[in-house]
Amino acid sequence: MIQEIEINTLDELEKIQKQLDVQNWIYRGVADKDWNIQTSIDRVKKGTALLPYFEYNLLDYTFRSKKLYKELSELDFENYLEVLSFLQHYGAPTRLLDFTRSFYIALFFAFEDPSLDTNYSSIFAFNHLKFRTNFYKTLKLQYSEESNEIDINKYNQFALTNNHEVSFNTFFNEILIENNFKFILPLEPNFFNQRIFVQQGLFLIQGTIDISFQENLEIYDKSELAENILKININRKLISNIILNLAKMGITPYSIYPGIDGFLKDLKLSLFRDYFKIYT
């Protein structure tokens, strides 16, 4: 269903990066190629069944707690995407999945932990333009006037951007809360926190949360998925060169994680960088 390629040399890695970056691809790095791509809601579901309207209740509970914490009081609770992005940032379960426009930032996340004992790390690449433009067609395949009262015509060529006539809140109330549609859709954040900005971030959002991110992909033709999703498995024997090359480009924990968090992560990785410089 998803096309996979194996990378064992730096030349092969550079070649695939150049091929993808001239097109409409976005990326997510994972440390182990055996890990499935999944949202935080997917992971929660492994331990417990989700109650109806789980996500709406999560937003409501966050709203009712806004006077307890300064960070919550600064959120615009009339903007669901802003609140979901905030919850995603702090590890609460959402249907959002973090992606980046930068191949190299995804590469950083794939190799962020040099001590991990595995043979290959991976980068998932999605052609986000294809999933965006196919959104209406995907809804229409599943639409029934008897079971769906919404007007899906408004989602024709729906891009979910700030300048679009359909707001994310409308989309959330009509499509996501109803929870009847399978799809994967790229989302541009309509605000930038510091981390999203420096990581060149955006999101993929899954449709129904009754099933997994992977199962939402089943609404698409297998040939379509093979053309528009690529899993790049990269040999971890390349890790020393990758980490040193990324540091030369300014891609380190210090630049990826703003604040004290990045500073402390960078102290740890600097030990490996110094070792690689001497012994590789």
BELMOPE-V973399 format. One record per residue. RES is the residue in three letters. PHI is phi in whole degrees, 0 to 359 (NA if undefined). Layout:
RES;PHI + RES;PHI
This chain:
MET;NA + ILE;254 + GLN;290 + GLU;238 + ILE;229 + GLU;247 + ILE;245 + ASN;235 + THR;224 + LEU;293 + ASP;296 + GLU;296 + LEU;295 + GLU;295 + LYS;294 + ILE;291 + GLN;298 + LYS;293 + GLN;296 + LEU;280 + ASP;288 + VAL;272 + GLN;243 + ASN;257 + TRP;255 + ILE;235 + TYR;223 + ARG;218 + GLY;265 + VAL;232 + ALA;286 + ASP;230 + LYS;294 + ASP;277 + TRP;279 + ASN;283 + ILE;280 + GLN;207 + THR;277 + SER;292 + ILE;294 + ASP;304 + ARG;292 + VAL;296 + LYS;296 + LYS;294 + GLY;260 + THR;201 + ALA;283 + LEU;281 + LEU;284 + PRO;304 + TYR;60 + PHE;306 + GLU;292 + TYR;296 + ASN;296 + LEU;298 + LEU;295 + ASP;296 + TYR;294 + THR;297 + PHE;299 + ARG;289 + SER;258 + LYS;294 + LYS;279 + LEU;278 + TYR;224 + LYS;300 + GLU;299 + LEU;288 + SER;295 + GLU;272 + LEU;282 + ASP;270 + PHE;283 + GLU;272 + ASN;243 + TYR;299 + LEU;294 + GLU;299 + VAL;290 + LEU;298 + SER;297 + PHE;298 + LEU;297 + GLN;299 + HIS;301 + TYR;261 + GLY;91 + ALA;287 + PRO;288 + THR;224 + ARG;270 + LEU;279 + LEU;231 + ASP;287 + PHE;230 + THR;225 + ARG;279 + SER;257 + PHE;302 + TYR;287 + ILE;291 + ALA;298 + LEU;297 + PHE;301 + PHE;295 + ALA;293 + PHE;243 + GLU;297 + ASP;252 + PRO;293 + SER;276 + LEU;293 + ASP;262 + THR;209 + ASN;274 + TYR;224 + SER;254 + SER;224 + ILE;240 + PHE;270 + ALA;242 + PHE;241 + ASN;280 + HIS;292 + LEU;296 + LYS;293 + PHE;292 + ARG;292 + THR;288 + ASN;270 + PHE;301 + TYR;298 + LYS;299 + THR;294 + LEU;298 + LYS;297 + LEU;299 + GLN;252 + TYR;279 + SER;222 + GLU;297 + GLU;290 + SER;257 + ASN;235 + GLU;267 + ILE;283 + ASP;265 + ILE;282 + ASN;299 + LYS;293 + TYR;265 + ASN;294 + GLN;58 + PHE;294 + ALA;249 + LEU;53 + THR;241 + ASN;303 + ASN;269 + HIS;267 + GLU;290 + VAL;262 + SER;279 + PHE;297 + ASN;296 + THR;297 + PHE;300 + PHE;298 + ASN;290 + GLU;271 + ILE;255 + LEU;284 + ILE;295 + GLU;298 + ASN;64 + ASN;250 + PHE;248 + LYS;270 + PHE;184 + ILE;232 + LEU;226 + PRO;287 + LEU;232 + GLU;272 + PRO;297 + ASN;268 + PHE;206 + PHE;238 + ASN;276 + GLN;297 + ARG;291 + ILE;301 + PHE;297 + VAL;288 + GLN;269 + GLN;51 + GLY;273 + LEU;206 + PHE;234 + LEU;255 + ILE;241 + GLN;271 + GLY;287 + THR;301 + ILE;264 + ASP;289 + ILE;233 + SER;279 + PHE;305 + GLN;299 + GLU;289 + ASN;297 + LEU;292 + GLU;292 + ILE;289 + TYR;268 + ASP;297 + LYS;299 + SER;293 + GLU;293 + LEU;294 + ALA;297 + GLU;279 + ASN;238 + ILE;228 + LEU;228 + LYS;250 + ILE;254 + ASN;265 + ILE;247 + ASN;298 + ARG;285 + LYS;294 + LEU;273 + ILE;300 + SER;296 + ASN;295 + ILE;297 + ILE;295 + LEU;292 + ASN;293 + LEU;295 + ALA;297 + LYS;296 + MET;275 + GLY;85 + ILE;259 + THR;223 + PRO;304 + TYR;297 + SER;270 + ILE;277 + TYR;246 + PRO;299 + GLY;94 + ILE;297 + ASP;302 + GLY;292 + PHE;301 + LEU;289 + LYS;297 + ASP;290 + LEU;301 + LYS;294 + LEU;291 + SER;298 + LEU;297 + PHE;290 + ARG;299 + ASP;296 + TYR;296 + PHE;298 + LYS;298 + ILE;275 + TYR;252 + THR;235
